[in-house]
Amino acid sequence: MGGIWEAGVKSMKFHLHRDVGNAKLNFEEFYTLLCQIEAVLDSRPLSTLSNDLDNLQVLTPDHFLIGISLLALPDYNRSILKSLV
């Protein structure tokens, strides 16, 4: 009955099991790992923000939560990159 949030729980469990395995973490390590996994899951792309092929930004759950993506691509100057090519 809760397919969407159950899929989120499954994704969290998958990443926890993959990263931790049988290791024992203290509270700070576990909390840091949970925050990092949360950032990854909340930065998954939902849709593009424009039809422009040069615009690489996508709409993520982070946009609804905090207004920006936590794992967004860094800003760079396209004119510098075009001069290198």
NUMARBA-514503 format. One record per atom (N, C-alpha, C, O, CB): x, y, z; residue number from 1. Coordinates in steps of 0.05 Angstrom, whole numbers, plus 5000, padded with zeros to 4 digits. Atoms other than C-alpha are relative to their C-alpha. Glycine has a CB too. Layout:
((X Y Z) NUM)
...
//
This chain:
((5016 4976 5000) 1)
((5000 5000 5000) 1)
((5017 5025 5000) 1)
((5007 5047 4992) 1)
((4981 5000 5024) 1)
((4982 4977 4999) 2)
((5060 5047 5009) 2)
((5024 4996 4982) 2)
((5046 4998 4991) 2)
((5009 5006 5028) 2)
((4978 5007 5018) 3)
((5100 5030 4947) 3)
((5022 5020 4997) 3)
((5045 5012 4995) 3)
((4988 4995 4973) 3)
((4979 4980 5004) 4)
((5137 5096 4940) 4)
((5018 5001 5024) 4)
((5043 5001 5021) 4)
((4987 5027 4994) 4)
((4982 4998 4977) 5)
((5162 5102 5011) 5)
((5013 4974 5006) 5)
((5035 4973 5017) 5)
((4984 5009 5024) 5)
((4987 5026 4996) 6)
((5175 5027 5014) 6)
((5024 4997 4982) 6)
((5044 4985 4989) 6)
((4981 4977 4995) 6)
((4977 5000 5018) 7)
((5221 5035 4953) 7)
((5022 5017 5011) 7)
((5046 5010 5008) 7)
((4991 5011 4972) 7)
((4980 4983 4987) 8)
((5257 5091 4991) 8)
((5014 4985 5022) 8)
((5038 4987 5025) 8)
((4988 5026 5010) 8)
((4988 5016 4978) 9)
((5267 5046 5051) 9)
((5018 4978 4989) 9)
((5039 4973 5000) 9)
((4977 4987 5018) 9)
((4983 5020 5013) 10)
((5293 4991 5005) 10)
((5026 5011 4990) 10)
((5047 4999 4994) 10)
((4984 4987 4977) 10)
((4975 4987 5010) 11)
((5343 5039 4974) 11)
((5018 5007 5023) 11)
((5042 5003 5021) 11)
((4993 5026 4984) 11)
((4984 4993 4976) 12)
((5366 5062 5043) 12)
((5013 4975 5011) 12)
((5037 4975 5017) 12)
((4983 5014 5022) 12)
((4989 5025 4990) 13)
((5375 4990 5066) 13)
((5022 4989 4982) 13)
((5042 4979 4992) 13)
((4977 4979 5003) 13)
((4980 5009 5019) 14)
((5413 4972 5003) 14)
((5026 5014 5004) 14)
((5047 5002 5005) 14)
((4990 5004 4971) 14)
((4975 4984 4996) 15)
((5463 5029 5012) 15)
((5012 4995 5027) 15)
((5037 4993 5029) 15)
((4993 5030 4996) 15)
((4989 5006 4974) 16)
((5470 5015 5086) 16)
((5015 4974 5001) 16)
((5037 4971 5010) 16)
((4978 5000 5021) 16)
((4988 5026 5001) 17)
((5484 4942 5075) 17)
((5025 4999 4983) 17)
((5045 4987 4991) 17)
((4979 4979 4990) 17)
((4977 5000 5018) 18)
((5532 4955 5018) 18)
((5023 5015 5013) 18)
((5046 5006 5010) 18)
((4992 5013 4973) 18)
((4979 4984 4988) 19)
((5571 5008 5056) 19)
((5011 4990 5026) 19)
((5035 4990 5031) 19)
((4991 5029 5003) 19)
((4993 5008 4973) 20)
((5571 4980 5126) 20)
((5008 4970 5001) 20)
((5028 4963 5013) 20)
((4978 5005 5019) 20)
((4995 5028 4998) 21)
((5568 4905 5116) 21)
((4997 4990 5028) 21)
((4976 4994 5041) 21)
((5028 4993 4989) 21)
((5000 5010 4972) 22)
((5586 4873 5183) 22)
((5015 5018 5019) 22)
((5019 5010 5042) 22)
((5011 4972 5001) 22)
((4985 4982 4983) 23)
((5625 4932 5210) 23)
((4983 5012 5022) 23)
((4959 5014 5019) 23)
((5013 5023 4983) 23)
((5014 4987 4978) 24)
((5607 4964 5276) 24)
((5007 5029 5000) 24)
((5031 5036 5000) 24)
((5007 4986 5027) 24)
((4996 4971 5001) 25)
((5598 5039 5274) 25)
((4992 5013 5026) 25)
((4974 5003 5039) 25)
((4985 5013 4977) 25)
((5009 4984 4977) 26)
((5595 5089 5331) 26)
((4978 5019 4990) 26)
((4972 5020 4966) 26)
((5024 5015 5013) 26)
((5023 4983 5007) 27)
((5539 5140 5332) 27)
((5007 5020 4979) 27)
((4992 5024 4960) 27)
((4990 5014 5025) 27)
((4992 4979 5019) 28)
((5577 5195 5295) 28)
((5004 4989 4972) 28)
((4996 5001 4952) 28)
((5025 5014 5010) 28)
((4996 5012 5026) 29)
((5599 5148 5239) 29)
((4974 4992 4987) 29)
((4970 4996 4963) 29)
((5018 4975 5003) 29)
((5026 5009 5011) 30)
((5529 5119 5231) 30)
((4983 5024 4991) 30)
((4971 5023 4970) 30)
((4985 4984 5021) 30)
((5015 4976 5007) 31)
((5497 5189 5231) 31)
((5011 5012 4975) 31)
((4996 5021 4957) 31)
((5001 5020 5024) 31)
((4987 4989 5024) 32)
((5547 5214 5179) 32)
((4993 4983 4976) 32)
((4986 4994 4955) 32)
((5030 5001 5003) 32)
((5007 5018 5022) 33)
((5534 5153 5135) 33)
((4971 5004 4992) 33)
((4964 5005 4968) 33)
((5005 4971 5007) 33)
((5028 4995 5007) 34)
((5458 5164 5140) 34)
((4996 5026 4986) 34)
((4980 5027 4967) 34)
((4983 4999 5026) 34)
((5002 4974 5014) 35)
((5466 5237 5120) 35)
((5010 4999 4972) 35)
((4998 5011 4954) 35)
((5015 5022 5016) 35)
((4989 5002 5027) 36)
((5509 5219 5060) 36)
((4981 4984 4982) 36)
((4977 4991 4959) 36)
((5027 4986 5001) 36)
((5020 5016 5016) 37)
((5459 5165 5037) 37)
((4975 5017 4994) 37)
((4965 5016 4972) 37)
((4993 4974 5015) 37)
((5023 4982 5004) 38)
((5402 5215 5047) 38)
((5006 5020 4978) 38)
((4988 5025 4961) 38)
((4993 5014 5026) 38)
((4993 4980 5021) 39)
((5439 5266 5003) 39)
((4999 4987 4973) 39)
((4990 4999 4953) 39)
((5027 5012 5006) 39)
((5000 5014 5026) 40)
((5448 5214 4948) 40)
((4971 4994 4992) 40)
((4964 4999 4968) 40)
((5016 4974 5002) 40)
((5028 5007 5008) 41)
((5375 5191 4950) 41)
((4984 5025 4994) 41)
((4967 5024 4976) 41)
((4987 4984 5023) 41)
((5015 4976 5005) 42)
((5348 5262 4953) 42)
((5011 5016 4976) 42)
((4998 5036 4968) 42)
((5000 5018 5024) 42)
((4989 4986 5023) 43)
((5392 5283 4894) 43)
((4995 4984 4974) 43)
((5006 4992 4953) 43)
((5029 5005 5004) 43)
((5006 5015 5024) 44)
((5365 5231 4845) 44)
((4983 5017 4981) 44)
((4965 5032 4991) 44)
((4986 4973 5006) 44)
((5015 4983 5018) 45)
((5338 5264 4782) 45)
((4971 4991 4997) 45)
((4966 4967 4994) 45)
((5014 5001 4973) 45)
((5029 5006 5006) 46)
((5262 5268 4773) 46)
((4993 5008 4972) 46)
((4980 4993 4958) 46)
((4982 5016 5020) 46)
((5004 4991 5028) 47)
((5260 5308 4708) 47)
((5019 5023 4994) 47)
((5031 5034 5012) 47)
((4971 5009 4995) 47)
((4983 4977 5008) 48)
((5299 5360 4669) 48)
((4986 5026 5006) 48)
((4961 5027 5006) 48)
((5008 4998 4970) 48)
((5012 4973 4995) 49)
((5289 5434 4684) 49)
((4995 5015 4975) 49)
((4979 5034 4975) 49)
((5018 5015 5018) 49)
((5005 4987 5025) 50)
((5292 5455 4611) 50)
((5006 4981 4977) 50)
((5018 4959 4982) 50)
((5018 5026 4997) 50)
((4995 5016 5023) 51)
((5295 5427 4541) 51)
((5027 5006 4986) 51)
((5034 4994 4967) 51)
((4978 5003 4980) 51)
((4975 4992 5011) 52)
((5362 5461 4527) 52)
((5021 4979 5006) 52)
((5025 4971 5029) 52)
((5009 5028 5012) 52)
((4980 5021 4997) 53)
((5417 5409 4516) 53)
((5025 5010 5016) 53)
((5039 4994 5027) 53)
((5008 4989 4974) 53)
((4978 4989 4985) 54)
((5469 5456 4547) 54)
((4994 5003 5030) 54)
((5013 5007 5045) 54)
((5009 5026 4988) 54)
((5008 4997 4972) 55)
((5430 5460 4612) 55)
((5000 4972 5013) 55)
((4983 4956 5006) 55)
((4973 5014 5003) 55)
((4998 5027 4988) 56)
((5450 5400 4655) 56)
((4985 4997 5026) 56)
((4987 4976 5039) 56)
((5029 4993 5004) 56)
((5014 5002 4975) 57)
((5407 5416 4715) 57)
((4974 4984 4998) 57)
((4960 4985 4978) 57)
((4993 5028 5010) 57)
((5025 5017 4999) 58)
((5351 5368 4735) 58)
((4986 5007 5026) 58)
((4997 5016 5045) 58)
((5007 4970 4998) 58)
((5017 4997 4977) 59)
((5294 5372 4784) 59)
((5004 4976 5018) 59)
((5002 4953 5009) 59)
((4970 5004 4993) 59)
((4995 5022 4981) 60)
((5309 5331 4847) 60)
((4981 5004 5024) 60)
((4970 5026 5028) 60)
((5029 4999 5009) 60)
((5015 4996 4975) 61)
((5272 5318 4913) 61)
((5012 5022 5018) 61)
((4997 5034 5033) 61)
((4999 4974 5015) 61)
((4987 4978 4984) 62)
((5323 5366 4945) 62)
((4988 5027 4993) 62)
((4987 5045 5010) 62)
((5030 5000 4995) 62)
((5012 4974 5008) 63)
((5292 5423 4905) 63)
((4974 5005 5015) 63)
((4969 5028 5022) 63)
((4995 5000 4969) 63)
((5024 4997 4984) 64)
((5227 5411 4942) 64)
((5006 5004 5030) 64)
((4991 5017 5044) 64)
((4981 4977 4996) 64)
((4994 4999 4971) 65)
((5261 5403 5010) 65)
((5015 5025 5007) 65)
((5008 5039 5027) 65)
((5016 4976 5007) 65)
((4983 4977 4992) 66)
((5314 5458 5010) 66)
((5004 5020 4978) 66)
((5017 5041 4982) 66)
((5027 4990 5009) 66)
((4998 4980 5022) 67)
((5310 5493 4942) 67)
((5023 4995 4981) 67)
((5023 5006 4959) 67)
((5003 5026 5012) 67)
((4978 5007 5018) 68)
((5375 5465 4912) 68)
((5007 4970 5004) 68)
((4998 4958 5023) 68)
((5025 5018 5005) 68)
((4991 5028 4997) 69)
((5407 5397 4900) 69)
((5025 4999 5017) 69)
((5043 5015 5012) 69)
((5004 4988 4972) 69)
((4976 5002 4984) 70)
((5458 5376 4952) 70)
((5024 4990 4985) 70)
((5046 4996 4992) 70)
((4994 4981 5024) 70)
((4978 5012 5016) 71)
((5499 5338 4901) 71)
((5000 5012 4972) 71)
((5005 4998 4952) 71)
((4998 4970 4999) 71)
((5001 4988 5026) 72)
((5492 5388 4844) 72)
((5027 5002 4987) 72)
((5048 5002 5001) 72)
((4988 5028 5002) 72)
((4975 4996 5015) 73)
((5545 5395 4790) 73)
((5011 5027 5007) 73)
((4996 5046 5010) 73)
((4996 4996 4970) 73)
((4988 4973 4994) 74)
((5594 5451 4805) 74)
((4996 5019 4976) 74)
((4995 5010 4953) 74)
((5030 4997 5006) 74)
((5002 4979 5020) 75)
((5585 5516 4767) 75)
((5027 5003 4986) 75)
((5047 5003 5000) 75)
((4989 5026 5011) 75)
((4975 4995 5014) 76)
((5636 5528 4713) 76)
((4994 5019 4977) 76)
((4971 5022 4969) 76)
((5013 4974 4990) 76)
((5002 4981 5021) 77)
((5649 5578 4658) 77)
((5002 4985 4973) 77)
((5023 4974 4967) 77)
((5021 5022 5002) 77)
((5000 5015 5025) 78)
((5629 5547 4591) 78)
((5019 5012 4979) 78)
((5030 4997 4963) 78)
((4972 5000 4988) 78)
((4982 4988 5019) 79)
((5671 5597 4551) 79)
((5029 4990 5004) 79)
((5043 4987 4984) 79)
((4999 5030 5002) 79)
((4973 5011 4995) 80)
((5734 5571 4584) 80)
((5002 4972 4990) 80)
((5022 4964 4977) 80)
((5007 5000 5030) 80)
((4999 5028 5010) 81)
((5716 5499 4568) 81)
((4999 4999 4970) 81)
((5013 4982 4958) 81)
((4976 4985 5011) 81)
((5001 5000 5030) 82)
((5699 5516 4495) 82)
((5027 5009 4989) 82)
((5035 4999 4967) 82)
((4978 5019 4990) 82)
((4974 4992 5010) 83)
((5767 5550 4487) 83)
((5020 4978 5003) 83)
((5040 4978 4988) 83)
((5010 5025 5015) 83)
((4981 5022 4997) 84)
((5802 5487 4511) 84)
((4996 4978 4979) 84)
((5014 4963 4974) 84)
((4996 4987 5027) 84)
((5007 5021 5020) 85)
((5768 5444 4458) 85)
((5011 5006 4973) 85)
((5008 4990 4954) 85)
((4971 4995 4998) 85)
//
